[in-house]
């Protein structure tokens, strides 16, 4: 065992460091208190920052969809005139149809998020396997590693999550972990974070050191 302040070797259970005099029992007690606070679902999910984030996400989704719709409505007539393949008003109708599809998709996503609920579950399965894909453009086959986790909701429904060539989320969860899905967000909050070194932002998914409190990307509290 070594002193956290000066690095000197000390006897386990010592109250003070013999080299610099730093109190050691207090440091140990603080560590135990911090570990205990990392067990349980965090009430910080009720922070107004999360509601602001969801509202902003919906607004940006509509703005992005509107921009794509405008590009389609303007772009199809221009393309039709330059290529001679589509005449007015057919080209305009095509553009309006594609543009309406973008807006409809955004509205459906917002509606689905609004009907979402908070629920608890447990990680019931993990597996790693290879998947071969074919790229028609380049006429190439490629193999990817798939990291799969299964979460069983308390109601009995099982959700399967797969990540291609990305194992961070896979390694973060263990079979048997209690988790909570929060309304309107994609990830899961782990019940027991006392042994973790990292934590995911439930809002934007950014990864932070477990000692952090606020997400540096979206400014939402980290749930711990």
C-alpha positions as semicolon CSV with decimal commas, in nm:
position;residue;x (nm);y (nm);z (nm)
1;X;0,000;0,000;0,000
2;X;0,125;0,349;-0,085
3;X;0,034;0,698;0,031
4;X;-0,195;0,872;-0,224
5;X;-0,018;1,202;-0,157
6;X;0,358;1,130;-0,156
7;X;0,371;0,769;-0,279
8;X;0,563;0,636;0,021
9;X;0,511;0,274;0,123
10;X;0,284;0,240;0,426
11;X;0,150;-0,043;0,638
12;X;-0,211;-0,138;0,560
13;X;-0,445;0,004;0,823
14;X;-0,218;0,294;0,921
15;X;-0,397;0,609;1,030
16;X;-0,129;0,844;0,894
17;X;0,150;0,834;0,635
18;X;0,487;0,808;0,819
19;X;0,655;1,024;0,551
20;X;0,418;1,319;0,495
21;X;0,163;1,275;0,774
22;X;-0,144;1,258;0,548
23;X;-0,453;1,111;0,723
24;X;-0,530;0,775;0,562
25;X;-0,841;0,652;0,737
26;X;-1,036;0,957;0,623
27;X;-0,932;0,891;0,262
28;X;-1,046;0,530;0,293
29;X;-1,380;0,637;0,439
30;X;-1,431;0,885;0,155
31;X;-1,362;0,612;-0,100
32;X;-1,620;0,386;0,063
33;X;-1,877;0,668;0,068
34;X;-1,814;0,743;-0,301
35;X;-1,851;0,374;-0,393
36;X;-2,176;0,351;-0,198
37;X;-2,316;0,656;-0,378
38;X;-2,257;0,480;-0,710
39;X;-2,509;0,207;-0,625
40;X;-2,869;0,279;-0,722
41;X;-3,053;0,458;-1,001
42;X;-2,979;0,830;-0,998
43;X;-3,251;1,089;-0,927
44;X;-3,054;1,332;-1,146
45;X;-3,264;1,215;-1,442
46;X;-3,521;1,469;-1,319
47;X;-3,277;1,756;-1,380
48;X;-3,431;2,017;-1,619
49;X;-3,125;1,981;-1,843
50;X;-3,261;1,652;-1,978
51;X;-3,597;1,804;-2,075
52;X;-3,413;2,089;-2,249
53;X;-3,193;1,840;-2,433
54;X;-3,494;1,640;-2,559
55;X;-3,673;1,957;-2,669
56;X;-3,364;2,079;-2,853
57;X;-3,317;1,737;-3,017
58;X;-3,674;1,742;-3,150
59;X;-3,629;2,096;-3,280
60;X;-3,306;2,011;-3,458
61;X;-3,463;1,699;-3,607
62;X;-3,741;1,910;-3,760
63;X;-3,496;2,176;-3,881
64;X;-3,279;1,910;-4,047
65;X;-3,582;1,741;-4,205
66;X;-3,710;2,078;-4,327
67;X;-3,374;2,158;-4,485
68;X;-3,367;1,823;-4,665
69;X;-3,725;1,875;-4,781
70;X;-3,639;2,219;-4,921
71;X;-3,336;2,078;-5,105
72;X;-3,556;1,806;-5,260
73;X;-3,832;2,048;-5,362
74;X;-3,584;2,287;-5,525
75;X;-3,337;2,027;-5,647
76;X;-3,569;1,795;-5,839
77;X;-3,702;2,066;-6,077
78;X;-3,347;2,191;-6,137
79;X;-3,223;1,839;-6,206
80;X;-3,521;1,768;-6,429
81;X;-3,458;2,081;-6,636
82;X;-3,083;2,023;-6,669
83;X;-3,105;1,652;-6,749
84;X;-3,422;1,661;-6,954
85;X;-3,544;1,349;-6,776
86;X;-3,826;1,517;-6,581
87;X;-4,054;1,797;-6,688
88;X;-4,252;2,038;-6,476
89;X;-4,472;1,984;-6,283
90;X;-4,369;1,616;-6,254
91;X;-4,026;1,704;-6,119
92;X;-4,185;1,934;-5,861
93;X;-4,421;1,659;-5,750
94;X;-4,127;1,423;-5,707
95;X;-3,946;1,683;-5,496
96;X;-4,253;1,748;-5,283
97;X;-4,302;1,375;-5,229
98;X;-3,942;1,316;-5,120
99;X;-3,947;1,630;-4,905
100;X;-4,270;1,522;-4,738
101;X;-4,113;1,183;-4,663
102;X;-3,823;1,347;-4,476
103;X;-4,063;1,552;-4,264
104;X;-4,286;1,250;-4,200
105;X;-3,990;1,045;-4,077
106;X;-3,889;1,321;-3,834
107;X;-4,247;1,350;-3,703
108;X;-4,272;0,974;-3,651
109;X;-3,942;0,968;-3,461
110;X;-4,059;1,251;-3,234
111;X;-4,394;1,078;-3,177
112;X;-4,228;0,746;-3,091
113;X;-3,999;0,921;-2,844
114;X;-4,298;1,090;-2,685
115;X;-4,478;0,757;-2,632
116;X;-4,169;0,598;-2,476
117;X;-4,173;0,495;-2,108
118;X;-3,918;0,439;-1,833
119;X;-3,867;0,075;-1,742
120;X;-3,629;-0,154;-1,554
121;X;-3,463;-0,470;-1,674
122;X;-3,160;-0,695;-1,650
123;X;-2,881;-0,797;-1,891
124;X;-2,954;-1,160;-1,978
125;X;-2,714;-1,238;-2,259
126;X;-2,393;-1,139;-2,437
127;X;-2,225;-1,287;-2,741
128;X;-1,962;-1,203;-3,003
129;X;-1,978;-1,329;-3,359
130;X;-1,860;-1,250;-3,711
131;X;-2,084;-1,118;-3,987
132;X;-1,993;-1,101;-4,356
133;X;-2,124;-0,813;-4,567
134;X;-2,111;-0,747;-4,938
135;X;-2,039;-0,405;-5,093
136;X;-2,205;-0,399;-5,435
137;X;-2,035;-0,074;-5,535
138;X;-1,682;-0,208;-5,491
139;X;-1,771;-0,578;-5,539
140;X;-1,605;-0,667;-5,209
141;X;-1,685;-0,893;-4,917
142;X;-1,585;-0,784;-4,568
143;X;-1,611;-0,942;-4,225
144;X;-1,715;-0,749;-3,916
145;X;-1,720;-0,840;-3,547
146;X;-2,066;-0,802;-3,393
147;X;-2,095;-0,739;-3,018
148;X;-2,444;-0,828;-2,898
149;X;-2,616;-0,764;-2,566
150;X;-2,966;-0,872;-2,464
151;X;-3,172;-0,689;-2,204
152;X;-3,486;-0,843;-2,057
153;X;-3,751;-0,597;-1,948
154;X;-3,940;-0,673;-1,626
155;X;-4,248;-0,730;-1,840
156;X;-4,064;-1,017;-2,013
157;X;-3,983;-0,853;-2,345
158;X;-3,622;-0,897;-2,461
159;X;-3,433;-0,623;-2,647
160;X;-3,131;-0,714;-2,858
161;X;-2,861;-0,452;-2,916
162;X;-2,576;-0,499;-3,163
163;X;-2,265;-0,290;-3,225
164;X;-2,042;-0,351;-3,526
165;X;-1,667;-0,348;-3,456
166;X;-1,728;-0,155;-3,132
167;X;-1,697;-0,332;-2,796
168;X;-1,708;-0,049;-2,539
169;X;-2,078;-0,081;-2,458
170;X;-2,049;-0,460;-2,470
171;X;-1,768;-0,458;-2,212
172;X;-1,946;-0,205;-1,990
173;X;-2,234;-0,439;-1,909
174;X;-2,219;-0,784;-1,750
175;X;-2,483;-1,055;-1,747
176;X;-2,700;-1,001;-1,441
177;X;-2,659;-0,621;-1,432
178;X;-2,977;-0,438;-1,334
179;X;-3,043;-0,152;-1,576
180;X;-3,299;0,121;-1,633
181;X;-3,416;0,260;-1,967
182;X;-3,517;0,624;-1,928
183;X;-3,804;0,767;-2,132
184;X;-3,688;0,932;-2,453
185;X;-3,327;0,811;-2,440
186;X;-3,153;0,521;-2,612
187;X;-2,901;0,395;-2,358
188;X;-2,930;0,226;-2,019
189;X;-2,835;0,341;-1,673
190;X;-2,660;0,070;-1,473
191;X;-2,782;0,019;-1,116
192;X;-2,441;-0,066;-0,967
193;X;-2,160;0,157;-1,094
194;X;-1,934;0,111;-0,792
195;X;-1,675;-0,094;-0,984
196;X;-1,679;0,112;-1,304
197;X;-1,408;0,345;-1,429
198;X;-1,624;0,506;-1,699
199;X;-1,981;0,628;-1,731
200;X;-2,197;0,698;-2,036
201;X;-2,403;1,015;-2,071
202;X;-2,761;0,890;-2,095
203;X;-2,851;1,182;-2,322
204;X;-2,583;1,193;-2,593
205;X;-2,387;0,874;-2,520
206;X;-2,051;1,045;-2,459
207;X;-1,806;0,849;-2,244
208;X;-1,661;1,009;-1,930
209;X;-1,442;0,914;-1,637
210;X;-1,655;0,790;-1,346
211;X;-1,536;1,089;-1,141
212;X;-1,713;1,335;-1,374
213;X;-2,043;1,500;-1,289
214;X;-2,151;1,687;-1,604
215;X;-2,129;1,573;-1,967
216;X;-1,874;1,789;-2,148
217;X;-2,065;1,749;-2,476
218;X;-2,431;1,815;-2,395
219;X;-2,398;1,954;-2,040
220;X;-2,648;1,707;-1,892
221;X;-2,572;1,553;-1,549
222;X;-2,407;1,212;-1,547
223;X;-2,638;0,963;-1,377
224;X;-2,454;0,851;-1,066
